[in-house]
C-alpha cells in the first residue's frame, strides 16, 4: 500500500499541492487499528496460556 499520493495533473495550485501531502490521518488510523488488533491477539494468547497452565497444574495434582 502506498501512502504517498501523486497528482492527476501537473499544476501549481494549492489543491494539487495538498494531494501530494502525506495522509497522516489515514496513517494514524491504520496504526491504531493494528495496535489494537495486536493487543487483542496478545490478550487472547495470554488467556489460552493461563487456561493451559491451570489444566496442567490440575493434572499434576491429580497424579500426585
PDBQT receptor file of N, H, CA, C and O in Angstrom, charges set to zero:
ATOM      1  N   UNK A   1       0.842  -1.166   0.000  1.00  0.00    +0.000 N 
ATOM      2  CA  UNK A   1       0.000   0.000   0.000  1.00  0.00    +0.000 C 
ATOM      3  C   UNK A   1       0.885   1.226   0.000  1.00  0.00    +0.000 C 
ATOM      4  O   UNK A   1       1.852   1.308   0.758  1.00  0.00    +0.000 OA
ATOM      5  N   UNK A   2       0.559   2.157  -0.835  1.00  0.00    +0.000 N 
ATOM      6  H   UNK A   2      -0.226   2.090  -1.451  1.00  0.00    +0.000 HD
ATOM      7  CA  UNK A   2       1.355   3.369  -0.947  1.00  0.00    +0.000 C 
ATOM      8  C   UNK A   2       0.680   4.497  -0.180  1.00  0.00    +0.000 C 
ATOM      9  O   UNK A   2      -0.518   4.739  -0.329  1.00  0.00    +0.000 OA
ATOM     10  N   UNK A   3       1.458   5.173   0.632  1.00  0.00    +0.000 N 
ATOM     11  H   UNK A   3       2.431   4.976   0.753  1.00  0.00    +0.000 HD
ATOM     12  CA  UNK A   3       0.907   6.277   1.400  1.00  0.00    +0.000 C 
ATOM     13  C   UNK A   3       1.055   7.604   0.671  1.00  0.00    +0.000 C 
ATOM     14  O   UNK A   3       0.320   8.548   0.960  1.00  0.00    +0.000 OA
ATOM     15  N   UNK A   4       1.986   7.695  -0.263  1.00  0.00    +0.000 N 
ATOM     16  H   UNK A   4       2.583   6.928  -0.498  1.00  0.00    +0.000 HD
ATOM     17  CA  UNK A   4       2.193   8.941  -0.974  1.00  0.00    +0.000 C 
ATOM     18  C   UNK A   4       1.260   9.024  -2.157  1.00  0.00    +0.000 C 
ATOM     19  O   UNK A   4       1.075   8.055  -2.894  1.00  0.00    +0.000 OA
ATOM     20  N   UNK A   5       0.691  10.163  -2.326  1.00  0.00    +0.000 N 
ATOM     21  H   UNK A   5       0.841  10.950  -1.728  1.00  0.00    +0.000 HD
ATOM     22  CA  UNK A   5      -0.246  10.383  -3.412  1.00  0.00    +0.000 C 
ATOM     23  C   UNK A   5       0.448  11.118  -4.552  1.00  0.00    +0.000 C 
ATOM     24  O   UNK A   5       1.388  11.882  -4.329  1.00  0.00    +0.000 OA
ATOM     25  N   UNK A   6      -0.013  10.887  -5.747  1.00  0.00    +0.000 N 
ATOM     26  H   UNK A   6      -0.776  10.267  -5.927  1.00  0.00    +0.000 HD
ATOM     27  CA  UNK A   6       0.528  11.593  -6.899  1.00  0.00    +0.000 C 
ATOM     28  C   UNK A   6      -0.595  12.395  -7.535  1.00  0.00    +0.000 C 
ATOM     29  O   UNK A   6      -1.730  11.922  -7.602  1.00  0.00    +0.000 OA
ATOM     30  N   UNK A   7      -0.303  13.580  -7.995  1.00  0.00    +0.000 N 
ATOM     31  H   UNK A   7       0.618  13.965  -7.941  1.00  0.00    +0.000 HD
ATOM     32  CA  UNK A   7      -1.359  14.403  -8.602  1.00  0.00    +0.000 C 
ATOM     33  C   UNK A   7      -1.746  13.865  -9.967  1.00  0.00    +0.000 C 
ATOM     34  O   UNK A   7      -0.914  13.319 -10.692  1.00  0.00    +0.000 OA
ATOM     35  N   UNK A   8      -3.030  14.026 -10.314  1.00  0.00    +0.000 N 
ATOM     36  H   UNK A   8      -3.706  14.469  -9.725  1.00  0.00    +0.000 HD
ATOM     37  CA  UNK A   8      -3.507  13.581 -11.614  1.00  0.00    +0.000 C 
ATOM     38  C   UNK A   8      -2.968  14.502 -12.708  1.00  0.00    +0.000 C 
ATOM     39  O   UNK A   8      -2.581  14.039 -13.781  1.00  0.00    +0.000 OA
ATOM     40  N   UNK A   9      -2.946  15.789 -12.433  1.00  0.00    +0.000 N 
ATOM     41  H   UNK A   9      -3.261  16.164 -11.561  1.00  0.00    +0.000 HD
ATOM     42  CA  UNK A   9      -2.469  16.772 -13.407  1.00  0.00    +0.000 C 
ATOM     43  C   UNK A   9      -1.352  17.579 -12.763  1.00  0.00    +0.000 C 
ATOM     44  O   UNK A   9      -1.378  17.867 -11.566  1.00  0.00    +0.000 OA
ATOM     45  N   UNK A  10      -0.391  17.930 -13.569  1.00  0.00    +0.000 N 
ATOM     46  H   UNK A  10      -0.370  17.697 -14.541  1.00  0.00    +0.000 HD
ATOM     47  CA  UNK A  10       0.699  18.772 -13.069  1.00  0.00    +0.000 C 
ATOM     48  C   UNK A  10       0.218  20.224 -13.055  1.00  0.00    +0.000 C 
ATOM     49  O   UNK A  10      -0.031  20.812 -14.108  1.00  0.00    +0.000 OA
ATOM     50  N   UNK A  11       0.093  20.787 -11.876  1.00  0.00    +0.000 N 
ATOM     51  H   UNK A  11       0.296  20.309 -11.021  1.00  0.00    +0.000 HD
ATOM     52  CA  UNK A  11      -0.279  22.188 -11.749  1.00  0.00    +0.000 C 
ATOM     53  C   UNK A  11       0.328  22.712 -10.454  1.00  0.00    +0.000 C 
ATOM     54  O   UNK A  11       0.780  21.943  -9.606  1.00  0.00    +0.000 OA
ATOM     55  N   UNK A  12       0.331  24.012 -10.320  1.00  0.00    +0.000 N 
ATOM     56  H   UNK A  12      -0.036  24.637 -11.009  1.00  0.00    +0.000 HD
ATOM     57  CA  UNK A  12       0.952  24.612  -9.143  1.00  0.00    +0.000 C 
ATOM     58  C   UNK A  12      -0.071  25.173  -8.174  1.00  0.00    +0.000 C 
ATOM     59  O   UNK A  12       0.297  25.869  -7.228  1.00  0.00    +0.000 OA
ATOM     60  N   UNK A  13      -1.345  24.889  -8.388  1.00  0.00    +0.000 N 
ATOM     61  H   UNK A  13      -1.644  24.324  -9.156  1.00  0.00    +0.000 HD
ATOM     62  CA  UNK A  13      -2.338  25.443  -7.475  1.00  0.00    +0.000 C 
ATOM     63  C   UNK A  13      -2.331  24.703  -6.142  1.00  0.00    +0.000 C 
ATOM     64  O   UNK A  13      -1.731  23.635  -6.023  1.00  0.00    +0.000 OA
ATOM     65  N   UNK A  14      -2.978  25.253  -5.170  1.00  0.00    +0.000 N 
ATOM     66  H   UNK A  14      -3.466  26.121  -5.266  1.00  0.00    +0.000 HD
ATOM     67  CA  UNK A  14      -2.963  24.740  -3.810  1.00  0.00    +0.000 C 
ATOM     68  C   UNK A  14      -3.606  23.353  -3.704  1.00  0.00    +0.000 C 
ATOM     69  O   UNK A  14      -3.128  22.516  -2.938  1.00  0.00    +0.000 OA
ATOM     70  N   UNK A  15      -4.663  23.099  -4.448  1.00  0.00    +0.000 N 
ATOM     71  H   UNK A  15      -5.051  23.779  -5.071  1.00  0.00    +0.000 HD
ATOM     72  CA  UNK A  15      -5.329  21.803  -4.397  1.00  0.00    +0.000 C 
ATOM     73  C   UNK A  15      -4.396  20.683  -4.846  1.00  0.00    +0.000 C 
ATOM     74  O   UNK A  15      -4.409  19.597  -4.266  1.00  0.00    +0.000 OA
ATOM     75  N   UNK A  16      -3.603  20.932  -5.854  1.00  0.00    +0.000 N 
ATOM     76  H   UNK A  16      -3.592  21.814  -6.325  1.00  0.00    +0.000 HD
ATOM     77  CA  UNK A  16      -2.668  19.913  -6.342  1.00  0.00    +0.000 C 
ATOM     78  C   UNK A  16      -1.572  19.668  -5.316  1.00  0.00    +0.000 C 
ATOM     79  O   UNK A  16      -1.137  18.530  -5.141  1.00  0.00    +0.000 OA
ATOM     80  N   UNK A  17      -1.122  20.708  -4.640  1.00  0.00    +0.000 N 
ATOM     81  H   UNK A  17      -1.475  21.633  -4.782  1.00  0.00    +0.000 HD
ATOM     82  CA  UNK A  17      -0.087  20.547  -3.624  1.00  0.00    +0.000 C 
ATOM     83  C   UNK A  17      -0.614  19.756  -2.430  1.00  0.00    +0.000 C 
ATOM     84  O   UNK A  17       0.130  18.986  -1.822  1.00  0.00    +0.000 OA
ATOM     85  N   UNK A  18      -1.870  19.935  -2.095  1.00  0.00    +0.000 N 
ATOM     86  H   UNK A  18      -2.474  20.561  -2.589  1.00  0.00    +0.000 HD
ATOM     87  CA  UNK A  18      -2.463  19.197  -0.980  1.00  0.00    +0.000 C 
ATOM     88  C   UNK A  18      -2.541  17.707  -1.292  1.00  0.00    +0.000 C 
ATOM     89  O   UNK A  18      -2.423  16.876  -0.391  1.00  0.00    +0.000 OA
ATOM     90  N   UNK A  19      -2.736  17.370  -2.552  1.00  0.00    +0.000 N 
ATOM     91  H   UNK A  19      -2.831  18.045  -3.283  1.00  0.00    +0.000 HD
ATOM     92  CA  UNK A  19      -2.797  15.963  -2.928  1.00  0.00    +0.000 C 
ATOM     93  C   UNK A  19      -1.447  15.276  -2.762  1.00  0.00    +0.000 C 
ATOM     94  O   UNK A  19      -1.388  14.055  -2.618  1.00  0.00    +0.000 OA
ATOM     95  N   UNK A  20      -0.384  16.034  -2.780  1.00  0.00    +0.000 N 
ATOM     96  H   UNK A  20      -0.432  17.026  -2.896  1.00  0.00    +0.000 HD
ATOM     97  CA  UNK A  20       0.947  15.470  -2.633  1.00  0.00    +0.000 C 
ATOM     98  C   UNK A  20       1.336  15.245  -1.180  1.00  0.00    +0.000 C 
ATOM     99  O   UNK A  20       2.329  14.571  -0.906  1.00  0.00    +0.000 OA
ATOM    100  N   UNK A  21       0.583  15.787  -0.261  1.00  0.00    +0.000 N 
ATOM    101  H   UNK A  21      -0.224  16.335  -0.483  1.00  0.00    +0.000 HD
ATOM    102  CA  UNK A  21       0.911  15.649   1.159  1.00  0.00    +0.000 C 
ATOM    103  C   UNK A  21       0.728  14.213   1.635  1.00  0.00    +0.000 C 
ATOM    104  O   UNK A  21      -0.103  13.471   1.113  1.00  0.00    +0.000 OA
ATOM    105  N   UNK A  22       1.510  13.843   2.621  1.00  0.00    +0.000 N 
ATOM    106  H   UNK A  22       2.185  14.446   3.045  1.00  0.00    +0.000 HD
ATOM    107  CA  UNK A  22       1.397  12.526   3.234  1.00  0.00    +0.000 C 
ATOM    108  C   UNK A  22       0.122  12.494   4.078  1.00  0.00    +0.000 C 
ATOM    109  O   UNK A  22      -0.077  13.381   4.908  1.00  0.00    +0.000 OA
ATOM    110  N   UNK A  23      -0.738  11.509   3.891  1.00  0.00    +0.000 N 
ATOM    111  H   UNK A  23      -0.577  10.788   3.217  1.00  0.00    +0.000 HD
ATOM    112  CA  UNK A  23      -2.006  11.451   4.628  1.00  0.00    +0.000 C 
ATOM    113  C   UNK A  23      -1.795  10.957   6.070  1.00  0.00    +0.000 C 
ATOM    114  O   UNK A  23      -1.965   9.772   6.357  1.00  0.00    +0.000 OA
ATOM    115  N   UNK A  24      -1.429  11.863   6.956  1.00  0.00    +0.000 N 
ATOM    116  H   UNK A  24      -1.291  12.826   6.723  1.00  0.00    +0.000 HD
ATOM    117  CA  UNK A  24      -1.107  11.477   8.331  1.00  0.00    +0.000 C 
ATOM    118  C   UNK A  24      -2.319  10.940   9.074  1.00  0.00    +0.000 C 
ATOM    119  O   UNK A  24      -2.177  10.047   9.910  1.00  0.00    +0.000 OA
ATOM    120  N   UNK A  25      -3.494  11.457   8.794  1.00  0.00    +0.000 N 
ATOM    121  H   UNK A  25      -3.609  12.183   8.115  1.00  0.00    +0.000 HD
ATOM    122  CA  UNK A  25      -4.705  10.985   9.462  1.00  0.00    +0.000 C 
ATOM    123  C   UNK A  25      -4.991   9.528   9.146  1.00  0.00    +0.000 C 
ATOM    124  O   UNK A  25      -5.288   8.740  10.044  1.00  0.00    +0.000 OA
ATOM    125  N   UNK A  26      -4.904   9.170   7.878  1.00  0.00    +0.000 N 
ATOM    126  H   UNK A  26      -4.662   9.810   7.149  1.00  0.00    +0.000 HD
ATOM    127  CA  UNK A  26      -5.140   7.792   7.476  1.00  0.00    +0.000 C 
ATOM    128  C   UNK A  26      -4.075   6.871   8.066  1.00  0.00    +0.000 C 
ATOM    129  O   UNK A  26      -4.373   5.766   8.519  1.00  0.00    +0.000 OA
ATOM    130  N   UNK A  27      -2.837   7.339   8.052  1.00  0.00    +0.000 N 
ATOM    131  H   UNK A  27      -2.595   8.237   7.683  1.00  0.00    +0.000 HD
ATOM    132  CA  UNK A  27      -1.731   6.552   8.593  1.00  0.00    +0.000 C 
ATOM    133  C   UNK A  27      -1.929   6.302  10.084  1.00  0.00    +0.000 C 
ATOM    134  O   UNK A  27      -1.720   5.186  10.561  1.00  0.00    +0.000 OA
ATOM    135  N   UNK A  28      -2.332   7.335  10.821  1.00  0.00    +0.000 N 
ATOM    136  H   UNK A  28      -2.501   8.241  10.434  1.00  0.00    +0.000 HD
ATOM    137  CA  UNK A  28      -2.548   7.193  12.263  1.00  0.00    +0.000 C 
ATOM    138  C   UNK A  28      -3.695   6.229  12.551  1.00  0.00    +0.000 C 
ATOM    139  O   UNK A  28      -3.609   5.429  13.483  1.00  0.00    +0.000 OA
ATOM    140  N   UNK A  29      -4.766   6.296  11.765  1.00  0.00    +0.000 N 
ATOM    141  H   UNK A  29      -4.836   6.946  11.009  1.00  0.00    +0.000 HD
ATOM    142  CA  UNK A  29      -5.895   5.382  11.956  1.00  0.00    +0.000 C 
ATOM    143  C   UNK A  29      -5.478   3.932  11.733  1.00  0.00    +0.000 C 
ATOM    144  O   UNK A  29      -5.854   3.044  12.499  1.00  0.00    +0.000 OA
ATOM    145  N   UNK A  30      -4.700   3.700  10.682  1.00  0.00    +0.000 N 
ATOM    146  H   UNK A  30      -4.394   4.421  10.060  1.00  0.00    +0.000 HD
ATOM    147  CA  UNK A  30      -4.260   2.336  10.386  1.00  0.00    +0.000 C 
ATOM    148  C   UNK A  30      -3.339   1.808  11.479  1.00  0.00    +0.000 C 
ATOM    149  O   UNK A  30      -3.425   0.638  11.852  1.00  0.00    +0.000 OA
ATOM    150  N   UNK A  31      -2.456   2.668  11.996  1.00  0.00    +0.000 N 
ATOM    151  H   UNK A  31      -2.387   3.618  11.693  1.00  0.00    +0.000 HD
ATOM    152  CA  UNK A  31      -1.568   2.253  13.082  1.00  0.00    +0.000 C 
ATOM    153  C   UNK A  31      -2.357   1.921  14.338  1.00  0.00    +0.000 C 
ATOM    154  O   UNK A  31      -2.045   0.958  15.038  1.00  0.00    +0.000 OA
ATOM    155  N   UNK A  32      -3.392   2.727  14.626  1.00  0.00    +0.000 N 
ATOM    156  H   UNK A  32      -3.646   3.510  14.058  1.00  0.00    +0.000 HD
ATOM    157  CA  UNK A  32      -4.220   2.493  15.806  1.00  0.00    +0.000 C 
ATOM    158  C   UNK A  32      -4.957   1.165  15.683  1.00  0.00    +0.000 C 
ATOM    159  O   UNK A  32      -5.022   0.397  16.642  1.00  0.00    +0.000 OA
ATOM    160  N   UNK A  33      -5.508   0.896  14.514  1.00  0.00    +0.000 N 
ATOM    161  H   UNK A  33      -5.455   1.520  13.734  1.00  0.00    +0.000 HD
ATOM    162  CA  UNK A  33      -6.218  -0.364  14.294  1.00  0.00    +0.000 C 
ATOM    163  C   UNK A  33      -5.266  -1.542  14.462  1.00  0.00    +0.000 C 
ATOM    164  O   UNK A  33      -5.611  -2.539  15.097  1.00  0.00    +0.000 OA
ATOM    165  N   UNK A  34      -4.070  -1.427  13.894  1.00  0.00    +0.000 N 
ATOM    166  H   UNK A  34      -3.790  -0.617  13.379  1.00  0.00    +0.000 HD
ATOM    167  CA  UNK A  34      -3.085  -2.512  14.002  1.00  0.00    +0.000 C 
ATOM    168  C   UNK A  34      -2.652  -2.707  15.453  1.00  0.00    +0.000 C 
ATOM    169  O   UNK A  34      -2.489  -3.840  15.905  1.00  0.00    +0.000 OA
ATOM    170  N   UNK A  35      -2.467  -1.607  16.185  1.00  0.00    +0.000 N 
ATOM    171  H   UNK A  35      -2.600  -0.687  15.818  1.00  0.00    +0.000 HD
ATOM    172  CA  UNK A  35      -2.053  -1.694  17.589  1.00  0.00    +0.000 C 
ATOM    173  C   UNK A  35      -3.135  -2.360  18.438  1.00  0.00    +0.000 C 
ATOM    174  O   UNK A  35      -2.827  -3.210  19.273  1.00  0.00    +0.000 OA
ATOM    175  N   UNK A  36      -4.387  -1.986  18.233  1.00  0.00    +0.000 N 
ATOM    176  H   UNK A  36      -4.637  -1.296  17.554  1.00  0.00    +0.000 HD
ATOM    177  CA  UNK A  36      -5.490  -2.577  18.987  1.00  0.00    +0.000 C 
ATOM    178  C   UNK A  36      -5.659  -4.054  18.658  1.00  0.00    +0.000 C 
ATOM    179  O   UNK A  36      -5.944  -4.862  19.542  1.00  0.00    +0.000 OA
ATOM    180  N   UNK A  37      -5.482  -4.409  17.384  1.00  0.00    +0.000 N 
ATOM    181  H   UNK A  37      -5.251  -3.753  16.666  1.00  0.00    +0.000 HD
ATOM    182  CA  UNK A  37      -5.600  -5.807  16.989  1.00  0.00    +0.000 C 
ATOM    183  C   UNK A  37      -4.474  -6.634  17.607  1.00  0.00    +0.000 C 
ATOM    184  O   UNK A  37      -4.710  -7.752  18.064  1.00  0.00    +0.000 OA
ATOM    185  N   UNK A  38      -3.266  -6.103  17.626  1.00  0.00    +0.000 N 
ATOM    186  H   UNK A  38      -3.074  -5.194  17.255  1.00  0.00    +0.000 HD
ATOM    187  CA  UNK A  38      -2.143  -6.824  18.230  1.00  0.00    +0.000 C 
ATOM    188  C   UNK A  38      -2.361  -7.000  19.730  1.00  0.00    +0.000 C 
ATOM    189  O   UNK A  38      -2.047  -8.055  20.279  1.00  0.00    +0.000 OA
ATOM    190  N   UNK A  39      -2.895  -5.981  20.396  1.00  0.00    +0.000 N 
ATOM    191  H   UNK A  39      -3.150  -5.123  19.950  1.00  0.00    +0.000 HD
ATOM    192  CA  UNK A  39      -3.159  -6.074  21.832  1.00  0.00    +0.000 C 
ATOM    193  C   UNK A  39      -4.233  -7.133  22.104  1.00  0.00    +0.000 C 
ATOM    194  O   UNK A  39      -4.139  -7.882  23.077  1.00  0.00    +0.000 OA
ATOM    195  N   UNK A  40      -5.243  -7.190  21.249  1.00  0.00    +0.000 N 
ATOM    196  H   UNK A  40      -5.320  -6.581  20.459  1.00  0.00    +0.000 HD
ATOM    197  CA  UNK A  40      -6.307  -8.187  21.426  1.00  0.00    +0.000 C 
ATOM    198  C   UNK A  40      -5.756  -9.595  21.232  1.00  0.00    +0.000 C 
ATOM    199  O   UNK A  40      -6.080 -10.503  21.998  1.00  0.00    +0.000 OA
ATOM    200  N   UNK A  41      -4.927  -9.778  20.211  1.00  0.00    +0.000 N 
ATOM    201  H   UNK A  41      -4.663  -9.040  19.589  1.00  0.00    +0.000 HD
ATOM    202  CA  UNK A  41      -4.329 -11.092  19.970  1.00  0.00    +0.000 C 
ATOM    203  C   UNK A  41      -3.436 -11.513  21.129  1.00  0.00    +0.000 C 
ATOM    204  O   UNK A  41      -3.421 -12.685  21.504  1.00  0.00    +0.000 OA
ATOM    205  N   UNK A  42      -2.690 -10.566  21.701  1.00  0.00    +0.000 N 
ATOM    206  H   UNK A  42      -2.702  -9.614  21.396  1.00  0.00    +0.000 HD
ATOM    207  CA  UNK A  42      -1.832 -10.876  22.837  1.00  0.00    +0.000 C 
ATOM    208  C   UNK A  42      -2.662 -11.260  24.055  1.00  0.00    +0.000 C 
ATOM    209  O   UNK A  42      -2.296 -12.175  24.792  1.00  0.00    +0.000 OA
ATOM    210  N   UNK A  43      -3.768 -10.573  24.269  1.00  0.00    +0.000 N 
ATOM    211  H   UNK A  43      -4.065  -9.829  23.671  1.00  0.00    +0.000 HD
ATOM    212  CA  UNK A  43      -4.651 -10.897  25.391  1.00  0.00    +0.000 C 
ATOM    213  C   UNK A  43      -5.261 -12.286  25.216  1.00  0.00    +0.000 C 
ATOM    214  O   UNK A  43      -5.371 -13.049  26.176  1.00  0.00    +0.000 OA
ATOM    215  N   UNK A  44      -5.656 -12.606  23.989  1.00  0.00    +0.000 N 
ATOM    216  H   UNK A  44      -5.567 -11.986  23.209  1.00  0.00    +0.000 HD
ATOM    217  CA  UNK A  44      -6.210 -13.932  23.721  1.00  0.00    +0.000 C 
ATOM    218  C   UNK A  44      -5.168 -15.016  23.966  1.00  0.00    +0.000 C 
ATOM    219  O   UNK A  44      -5.476 -16.064  24.531  1.00  0.00    +0.000 OA
ATOM    220  N   UNK A  45      -3.943 -14.762  23.542  1.00  0.00    +0.000 N 
ATOM    221  H   UNK A  45      -3.692 -13.910  23.083  1.00  0.00    +0.000 HD
ATOM    222  CA  UNK A  45      -2.871 -15.736  23.756  1.00  0.00    +0.000 C 
ATOM    223  C   UNK A  45      -2.596 -15.917  25.242  1.00  0.00    +0.000 C 
ATOM    224  O   UNK A  45      -2.332 -17.032  25.693  1.00  0.00    +0.000 OA
ATOM    225  N   UNK A  46      -2.657 -14.829  26.007  1.00  0.00    +0.000 N 
ATOM    226  H   UNK A  46      -2.871 -13.923  25.641  1.00  0.00    +0.000 HD
ATOM    227  CA  UNK A  46      -2.462 -14.922  27.453  1.00  0.00    +0.000 C 
ATOM    228  C   UNK A  46      -3.561 -15.762  28.107  1.00  0.00    +0.000 C 
ATOM    229  O   UNK A  46      -3.285 -16.560  29.003  1.00  0.00    +0.000 OA
ATOM    230  N   UNK A  47      -4.793 -15.584  27.663  1.00  0.00    +0.000 N 
ATOM    231  H   UNK A  47      -5.017 -14.936  26.936  1.00  0.00    +0.000 HD
ATOM    232  CA  UNK A  47      -5.900 -16.370  28.220  1.00  0.00    +0.000 C 
ATOM    233  C   UNK A  47      -5.705 -17.857  27.943  1.00  0.00    +0.000 C 
ATOM    234  O   UNK A  47      -5.928 -18.697  28.815  1.00  0.00    +0.000 OA
ATOM    235  N   UNK A  48      -5.288 -18.169  26.722  1.00  0.00    +0.000 N 
ATOM    236  H   UNK A  48      -5.108 -17.486  26.014  1.00  0.00    +0.000 HD
ATOM    237  CA  UNK A  48      -5.047 -19.571  26.362  1.00  0.00    +0.000 C 
ATOM    238  C   UNK A  48      -3.940 -20.150  27.230  1.00  0.00    +0.000 C 
ATOM    239  O   UNK A  48      -4.054 -21.272  27.723  1.00  0.00    +0.000 OA
ATOM    240  N   UNK A  49      -2.860 -19.379  27.419  1.00  0.00    +0.000 N 
ATOM    241  H   UNK A  49      -2.767 -18.468  27.018  1.00  0.00    +0.000 HD
ATOM    242  CA  UNK A  49      -1.743 -19.852  28.230  1.00  0.00    +0.000 C 
ATOM    243  C   UNK A  49      -2.168 -20.085  29.683  1.00  0.00    +0.000 C 
ATOM    244  O   UNK A  49      -1.786 -21.088  30.286  1.00  0.00    +0.000 OA
ATOM    245  N   UNK A  50      -2.939 -19.186  30.235  1.00  0.00    +0.000 N 
ATOM    246  H   UNK A  50      -3.250 -18.371  29.746  1.00  0.00    +0.000 HD
ATOM    247  CA  UNK A  50      -3.413 -19.319  31.618  1.00  0.00    +0.000 C 
ATOM    248  C   UNK A  50      -4.280 -20.571  31.759  1.00  0.00    +0.000 C 
ATOM    249  O   UNK A  50      -4.139 -21.325  32.722  1.00  0.00    +0.000 OA
ATOM    250  N   UNK A  51      -5.175 -20.786  30.795  1.00  0.00    +0.000 N 
ATOM    251  H   UNK A  51      -5.289 -20.174  30.013  1.00  0.00    +0.000 HD
ATOM    252  CA  UNK A  51      -6.036 -21.968  30.849  1.00  0.00    +0.000 C 
ATOM    253  C   UNK A  51      -5.229 -23.260  30.766  1.00  0.00    +0.000 C 
ATOM    254  O   UNK A  51      -5.509 -24.220  31.483  1.00  0.00    +0.000 OA
ATOM    255  N   UNK A  52      -4.230 -23.280  29.892  1.00  0.00    +0.000 N 
ATOM    256  H   UNK A  52      -4.002 -22.500  29.310  1.00  0.00    +0.000 HD
ATOM    257  CA  UNK A  52      -3.402 -24.476  29.769  1.00  0.00    +0.000 C 
ATOM    258  C   UNK A  52      -2.590 -24.727  31.035  1.00  0.00    +0.000 C 
ATOM    259  O   UNK A  52      -2.417 -25.877  31.440  1.00  0.00    +0.000 OA
ATOM    260  N   UNK A  53      -2.091 -23.667  31.659  1.00  0.00    +0.000 N 
ATOM    261  H   UNK A  53      -2.232 -22.734  31.329  1.00  0.00    +0.000 HD
ATOM    262  CA  UNK A  53      -1.348 -23.824  32.908  1.00  0.00    +0.000 C 
ATOM    263  C   UNK A  53      -2.247 -24.356  34.029  1.00  0.00    +0.000 C 
ATOM    264  O   UNK A  53      -1.821 -25.177  34.841  1.00  0.00    +0.000 OA
ATOM    265  N   UNK A  54      -3.496 -23.876  34.061  1.00  0.00    +0.000 N 
ATOM    266  H   UNK A  54      -3.841 -23.209  33.401  1.00  0.00    +0.000 HD
ATOM    267  CA  UNK A  54      -4.444 -24.379  35.059  1.00  0.00    +0.000 C 
ATOM    268  C   UNK A  54      -4.712 -25.863  34.854  1.00  0.00    +0.000 C 
ATOM    269  O   UNK A  54      -4.731 -26.634  35.814  1.00  0.00    +0.000 OA
ATOM    270  N   UNK A  55      -4.915 -26.256  33.620  1.00  0.00    +0.000 N 
ATOM    271  H   UNK A  55      -4.898 -25.630  32.841  1.00  0.00    +0.000 HD
ATOM    272  CA  UNK A  55      -5.170 -27.667  33.325  1.00  0.00    +0.000 C 
ATOM    273  C   UNK A  55      -3.960 -28.519  33.701  1.00  0.00    +0.000 C 
ATOM    274  O   UNK A  55      -4.113 -29.608  34.254  1.00  0.00    +0.000 OA
ATOM    275  N   UNK A  56      -2.758 -28.024  33.401  1.00  0.00    +0.000 N 
ATOM    276  H   UNK A  56      -2.634 -27.139  32.952  1.00  0.00    +0.000 HD
ATOM    277  CA  UNK A  56      -1.548 -28.760  33.721  1.00  0.00    +0.000 C 
ATOM    278  C   UNK A  56      -1.378 -28.918  35.227  1.00  0.00    +0.000 C 
ATOM    279  O   UNK A  56      -1.049 -30.005  35.702  1.00  0.00    +0.000 OA
ATOM    280  N   UNK A  57      -1.599 -27.845  35.982  1.00  0.00    +0.000 N 
ATOM    281  H   UNK A  57      -1.866 -26.962  35.596  1.00  0.00    +0.000 HD
ATOM    282  CA  UNK A  57      -1.455 -27.953  37.442  1.00  0.00    +0.000 C 
ATOM    283  C   UNK A  57      -2.520 -28.877  38.021  1.00  0.00    +0.000 C 
ATOM    284  O   UNK A  57      -2.245 -29.606  38.974  1.00  0.00    +0.000 OA
ATOM    285  N   UNK A  58      -3.721 -28.860  37.468  1.00  0.00    +0.000 N 
ATOM    286  H   UNK A  58      -3.945 -28.268  36.694  1.00  0.00    +0.000 HD
ATOM    287  CA  UNK A  58      -4.775 -29.763  37.927  1.00  0.00    +0.000 C 
ATOM    288  C   UNK A  58      -4.375 -31.219  37.682  1.00  0.00    +0.000 C 
ATOM    289  O   UNK A  58      -4.550 -32.074  38.551  1.00  0.00    +0.000 OA
ATOM    290  N   UNK A  59      -3.842 -31.491  36.503  1.00  0.00    +0.000 N 
ATOM    291  H   UNK A  59      -3.699 -30.797  35.797  1.00  0.00    +0.000 HD
ATOM    292  CA  UNK A  59      -3.424 -32.854  36.188  1.00  0.00    +0.000 C 
ATOM    293  C   UNK A  59      -2.269 -33.308  37.084  1.00  0.00    +0.000 C 
ATOM    294  O   UNK A  59      -2.230 -34.464  37.505  1.00  0.00    +0.000 OA
ATOM    295  N   UNK A  60      -1.326 -32.399  37.379  1.00  0.00    +0.000 N 
ATOM    296  H   UNK A  60      -1.359 -31.459  37.038  1.00  0.00    +0.000 HD
ATOM    297  CA  UNK A  60      -0.210 -32.738  38.254  1.00  0.00    +0.000 C 
ATOM    298  C   UNK A  60      -0.715 -33.063  39.664  1.00  0.00    +0.000 C 
ATOM    299  O   UNK A  60      -0.228 -33.998  40.300  1.00  0.00    +0.000 OA
ATOM    300  N   UNK A  61      -1.676 -32.301  40.143  1.00  0.00    +0.000 N 
ATOM    301  H   UNK A  61      -2.071 -31.541  39.627  1.00  0.00    +0.000 HD
ATOM    302  CA  UNK A  61      -2.234 -32.551  41.464  1.00  0.00    +0.000 C 
ATOM    303  C   UNK A  61      -2.980 -33.887  41.496  1.00  0.00    +0.000 C 
ATOM    304  O   UNK A  61      -2.916 -34.623  42.480  1.00  0.00    +0.000 OA
ATOM    305  N   UNK A  62      -3.672 -34.180  40.427  1.00  0.00    +0.000 N 
ATOM    306  H   UNK A  62      -3.725 -33.582  39.627  1.00  0.00    +0.000 HD
ATOM    307  CA  UNK A  62      -4.454 -35.405  40.351  1.00  0.00    +0.000 C 
ATOM    308  C   UNK A  62      -3.526 -36.637  40.326  1.00  0.00    +0.000 C 
ATOM    309  O   UNK A  62      -3.855 -37.674  40.902  1.00  0.00    +0.000 OA
ATOM    310  N   UNK A  63      -2.385 -36.519  39.666  1.00  0.00    +0.000 N 
ATOM    311  H   UNK A  63      -2.117 -35.677  39.198  1.00  0.00    +0.000 HD
ATOM    312  CA  UNK A  63      -1.418 -37.625  39.584  1.00  0.00    +0.000 C 
ATOM    313  C   UNK A  63      -0.742 -37.840  40.924  1.00  0.00    +0.000 C 
ATOM    314  O   UNK A  63      -0.456 -38.976  41.301  1.00  0.00    +0.000 OA
ATOM    315  N   UNK A  64      -0.483 -36.762  41.643  1.00  0.00    +0.000 N 
ATOM    316  H   UNK A  64      -0.714 -35.839  41.336  1.00  0.00    +0.000 HD
ATOM    317  CA  UNK A  64       0.255 -36.866  42.932  1.00  0.00    +0.000 C 
ATOM    318  C   UNK A  64      -0.501 -37.598  44.015  1.00  0.00    +0.000 C 
ATOM    319  O   UNK A  64       0.005 -37.749  45.127  1.00  0.00    +0.000 OA
TER     320      UNK A  64
